[in-house]
Amino acid sequence: MKKLIIINGPNLNLLGKREPEIYGSLTFEDYLEDLKSKFPKVEISYYQSNVEGELINKLHEVGFSFDGVILNAGAYTHTSIGLGDAIKGIETPVVEVHISNTFGRESFRHQSYISPNAKGVILGFGMLSYELAIKSFLD
């Protein structure tokens, strides 16, 4: 059984409430239950933090024992050299995920410190981006 973890960064705890025109009206916890039912043969863990250091600590914790990390680092994608370095330092492959198309938004969102060390990047497909990331670890 594949062991994957979804790690969400800042403000993603507000999914379902925050800017529903961009992020939709579904909470991530509700969506997670749907994902688990779609992939019963995959062990899916979940972690969310608004704190950069806690995200780095979680990557260090799971980065040598999981089969994959699905990371939506939120705004830290565009600012955190530390998260990029953490991904570079672990063995577990990371897929960078974004709900929105970051290239269709403000120009500062076009830069990612995650992408250079990620296995791949999936963005712009709404919550489906997470499902596509899971499938990338199964194929």
C-alpha positions as CSV (number, residue, x, y, z in Angstrom):
1,M,0.0,0.0,0.0
2,K,1.4,3.4,-1.0
3,K,1.8,5.9,1.9
4,L,1.2,9.5,0.8
5,I,0.8,12.7,2.8
6,I,-0.9,15.9,1.7
7,I,0.7,18.9,3.3
8,N,-1.1,22.2,3.0
9,G,0.4,25.6,3.9
10,P,-0.9,29.0,5.0
11,N,-4.5,29.9,4.8
12,L,-5.6,26.6,3.2
13,N,-7.3,25.9,6.5
14,L,-9.9,28.5,5.3
15,L,-10.9,26.5,2.2
16,G,-14.6,26.6,1.8
17,K,-14.7,30.1,3.3
18,R,-11.8,32.0,1.7
19,E,-12.4,33.4,-1.8
20,P,-14.8,30.7,-3.0
21,E,-14.7,32.2,-6.5
22,I,-11.1,31.0,-6.7
23,Y,-10.9,28.1,-4.2
24,G,-14.5,26.7,-4.2
25,S,-16.9,26.2,-1.3
26,L,-15.7,22.7,-0.1
27,T,-13.6,22.4,3.0
28,F,-10.4,20.4,2.6
29,E,-11.5,18.0,5.3
30,D,-14.6,17.2,3.3
31,Y,-12.6,16.8,0.1
32,L,-10.1,14.6,1.9
33,E,-12.8,12.1,2.8
34,D,-13.7,12.0,-0.9
35,L,-10.1,11.4,-1.9
36,K,-9.8,8.5,0.6
37,S,-12.9,6.8,-0.7
38,K,-11.5,7.2,-4.3
39,F,-8.2,5.6,-3.4
40,P,-8.9,2.9,-0.8
41,K,-5.6,1.2,-1.5
42,V,-3.6,4.3,-0.7
43,E,-2.8,5.4,2.9
44,I,-3.4,9.2,2.8
45,S,-2.3,11.3,5.7
46,Y,-3.0,15.0,6.0
47,Y,-1.2,17.9,7.7
48,Q,-1.9,21.7,7.5
49,S,0.0,24.6,9.1
50,N,0.2,28.3,8.7
51,V,3.7,28.3,10.1
52,E,6.7,27.9,7.7
53,G,8.9,26.1,10.2
54,E,6.3,23.6,11.1
55,L,5.9,22.7,7.4
56,I,9.7,22.2,7.2
57,N,9.6,20.0,10.3
58,K,6.9,17.9,8.8
59,L,8.8,17.4,5.6
60,H,11.8,16.3,7.6
61,E,9.6,13.9,9.6
62,V,8.0,12.2,6.6
63,G,10.8,12.7,4.0
64,F,12.5,9.4,4.5
65,S,9.5,7.1,5.3
66,F,6.6,8.0,2.9
67,D,6.2,7.1,-0.7
68,G,5.2,10.6,-1.7
69,V,4.4,14.1,-0.5
70,I,1.7,16.3,-2.1
71,L,2.6,19.9,-1.1
72,N,0.5,23.0,-1.5
73,A,2.7,25.5,0.2
74,G,0.3,28.3,-0.5
75,A,2.0,31.7,-0.5
76,Y,5.2,30.1,0.9
77,T,5.7,28.7,-2.5
78,H,6.8,32.1,-3.7
79,T,8.8,33.2,-0.7
80,S,10.4,30.2,1.2
81,I,13.9,29.2,0.2
82,G,13.7,27.1,3.4
83,L,10.9,24.9,2.1
84,G,12.8,24.5,-1.2
85,D,15.9,23.4,0.6
86,A,13.9,21.0,2.8
87,I,12.5,19.3,-0.3
88,K,16.0,19.1,-1.7
89,G,17.2,17.5,1.5
90,I,14.7,14.6,1.7
91,E,14.4,11.4,-0.2
92,T,10.6,11.2,-0.6
93,P,9.5,12.7,-3.9
94,V,7.3,15.8,-3.7
95,V,4.6,16.9,-6.1
96,E,3.8,20.7,-5.9
97,V,0.1,21.4,-6.1
98,H,-1.9,24.6,-6.5
99,I,-5.7,24.9,-6.7
100,S,-5.6,28.0,-8.8
101,N,-3.5,28.7,-11.9
102,T,-0.8,30.7,-10.3
103,F,0.4,32.0,-13.7
104,G,-3.0,33.6,-14.2
105,R,-2.7,35.6,-11.0
106,E,-0.4,38.3,-9.6
107,S,3.1,38.3,-11.1
108,F,4.8,37.5,-7.7
109,R,2.9,34.1,-7.8
110,H,4.8,33.1,-11.0
111,Q,8.0,32.3,-9.0
112,S,8.3,29.0,-7.1
113,Y,11.0,28.0,-4.7
114,I,9.4,24.5,-4.6
115,S,9.3,23.6,-8.3
116,P,13.1,23.2,-8.9
117,N,13.2,20.3,-6.3
118,A,9.8,18.8,-7.0
119,K,9.0,15.7,-9.0
120,G,6.4,17.7,-10.8
121,V,3.9,20.6,-10.6
122,I,0.1,20.4,-10.9
123,L,-1.9,23.6,-10.9
124,G,-5.1,25.2,-12.0
125,F,-7.4,22.2,-11.8
126,G,-9.1,23.2,-8.5
127,M,-9.3,20.5,-5.9
128,L,-8.8,18.0,-8.7
129,S,-5.1,19.0,-8.6
130,Y,-4.7,16.8,-5.5
131,E,-6.3,13.8,-7.1
132,L,-4.0,14.2,-10.2
133,A,-1.0,14.3,-7.8
134,I,-2.1,11.1,-6.1
135,K,-2.4,9.4,-9.5
136,S,1.1,10.6,-10.4
137,F,2.4,8.4,-7.6
138,L,0.4,5.4,-8.7
139,D,1.4,5.3,-12.4
